[in-house]
């Protein structure tokens, strides 16, 4: 039920066009590539952080499981 309510607030196709035009008007054509480049770097950095956290969790899990298997 909550998911259906959230879908009602998401922009549809024509609303995305209006949003894109507003962004173009606010930032101009020259600033948009710089904004997208910064956004891409931010997303890449976030993904690297998530992957590092996953690796650290897996390494810790393996370290915890390893002594238990050696005792058997």
C-alpha atoms as one frame of an Amber mdcrd trajectory, in Angstrom:
protein
   0.000   0.000   0.000   2.806   2.418   0.897   4.575   1.681  -2.389   1.474
   2.615  -4.344   1.217   5.907  -2.482   4.854   6.719  -3.215   4.365   6.069
  -6.922   1.744   8.812  -7.022   4.349  11.416  -6.041   7.011  10.463  -8.598
   7.295  12.687 -11.673   5.931  11.331 -14.934   7.486  11.743 -18.403   6.393
  15.311 -19.118   7.330  16.430 -15.605  10.886  15.160 -16.143  11.125  17.334
 -19.260  10.014  20.380 -17.263  12.544  19.578 -14.521  15.322  19.224 -17.121
  14.406  22.575 -18.689  14.443  24.266 -15.283  17.886  22.850 -14.544  19.092
  24.049 -17.940  17.748  27.533 -17.274  19.162  27.716 -13.748  22.661  26.441
 -14.430  23.174  27.144 -18.119  24.597  24.891 -20.793  28.224  25.312 -19.724
  27.732  24.367 -16.069  25.718  21.182 -16.629  28.689  19.053 -17.828  30.666
  20.197 -14.785  27.760  19.292 -12.497  27.385  15.857 -14.101  31.126  15.237
 -13.843  31.036  16.077 -10.141  27.972  13.896  -9.661  29.715  11.006 -11.422
  32.787  11.361  -9.226  30.591  11.395  -6.150  28.749   8.236  -7.201  32.040
   6.509  -8.022  33.477   7.457  -4.635  30.339   6.202  -2.875  30.486   2.865
  -4.702  34.172   2.462  -3.810  33.350   3.131  -0.162  30.548   0.570  -0.203
  32.835  -2.020  -1.810  35.569  -1.335   0.764  33.068  -1.764   3.579  31.835
  -5.061   2.094  35.412  -6.324   1.747  36.190  -5.354   5.340  33.064  -7.121
   6.601  33.877 -10.264   4.599  37.502 -10.216   5.811  36.393  -9.880   9.431
  33.855 -12.667   8.964  36.548 -14.943   7.518  38.900 -14.079  10.395  36.202
 -14.980  12.917  35.270 -18.238  11.159  38.875 -19.349  10.592  39.884 -20.113
  14.229  36.690 -22.075  14.760  37.474 -24.369  11.789  41.063 -24.926  12.947
  39.913 -26.107  16.395  37.712 -28.850  14.941
